[in-house]
């Protein structure tokens, strides 16, 4: 069996620390009373409630954005329809017939037909 | 940590207090959420939920323009400008702005309207365009609001008014295609049921939301070609001006498909101003809704029957004495002098009634119009050619007309002798055009149609309408060839100089007496002309059928003088428009 050294050193204590983890007992100097606990629980509930409210409001804010976009689409569609109508009016036969271009046209003296 | 819950201690008191409060909450919530659940749920729904109607857009209407569809009826968004007089403190600036921008669309007496402070809603202007509405909005007038609505617009003005019809103030289609296809054009409104905020903005929260999108109306593409329609209308107007006729109609049909290319009626109206029409008769499309006695145009059909049944040939002859007796009646020719043994071609050229009565007789025993002859004529006229039968063209107000059957006590030999030259029957122009198309196209009857198909919402493609009923071999193709040649000859004999050279046209004049109080009167006649044009059968056959009708109260109008020039005008123009190549 060959033996290879690792490049990284790890102490024996570190690799086996689980064996020694309870060797020292930590005692906090800060002591929380029952009132503080109740207040803390209440605060936690409040925070959770706020988180819920923020999420719900965020969904609603998307609705407003969607509404704005819908309104914009409707406005643009109206504008497009308006332009189409304007175009249709300008290219209406009566307008074309009465245009200066049409009025200056003359009948051809002779017509030659080319077979397609 | 150890809770100190010793009797009388603060934590114990607090715990008890919290427990009591919690218990109160639990009991109250149980009552509200469980016991009173239904009540509060419905109250909340009522408060928060809104139902919005998603209006379906009325379908637009297209016509053809040399094979390409173009919109001729569109939807325009317009605004009604209203005010809350209670909010408006100074009326004059509002009046100035409305009058300056809305112009003719502003209501009169704006000052009086705005002075009604007890009212919360006064209309200041109607049918204001988007541009005008935006200009008014830019003025930031407090107490002024806008209501959006749509209205029909007709960029081509009066073009094809009777074929189109109009949409009334209740948004319901009346007359024409608007009336007949109202349901298809209207579509189906959608529904949005959702929780909404105080400004009625729909929100996605809630579980009972319903969103059924609106089903917009069909965008119908008509077979009418706007250029042919426009020329037909102007040619009719000019022709009526020449003759002094007060009423006139023109129909142009593709004989190879039954598609209507134009239907013009005068007097006409502007569909966008239908409310200003004084005589509602202008709304009627006479080409489909006014049955009349077409007169000698029908001789072409009688001839086709004779040729199809083999009782006459183009060079067959009969003895013309300028009158013929049928039972106790004597029927005379309008044109006299072509007496002796003459061909049926000559009878057609000179429109001799006697010739066509003899064809009816030949369908019987040769000397009288027997029941068998009448049955044959009825079968052709009514069952095969569709005279006196609704064509089911997709327009409102089609009239059926009448072909009296031989079984009727009025369906005797005298009536059928009259029917052989187009009297004693009530038919519409569309029926006659469809029947005439049948006899010149090789013998196929195509049900007349005015709907090409439905345009997709983005205007990119047409879903072609399913083909309507057609009947093949109504007459044999050889009979059709013969009758077409005879009709061509009838026109060429007298009127070929009017036609553009190199094309194959044919037609027949018609002048019919009118019935008043059940009696024919001579002081009023209706002039008609029925013909076709295009190439001969070796180059594709006829491309169009045109029927012209002109009339006027107490006016003697004739087919040859008053209707024929209108046909010639439209025919020559259509030959150029269709880019048909002349022969020779």
Interface residues (C-beta under 8 A of the other chain):
Chain A: X31 X32 X33 X34 X35 X38 X56 X59 X60 X62 X63 X64 X67 X78 X79 X81 X82 X84 X85 X88 X89 X91 X92 X93 X94 X113 X115
Chain B: X1 X3 X4 X10 X11 X14 X15 X18 X70 X71 X72 X74 X75 X76 X77 X129 X130 X131 X153 X155 X156 X157 X159 X201 X202 X203 X204 X205 X226 X227 X230 X581 X582
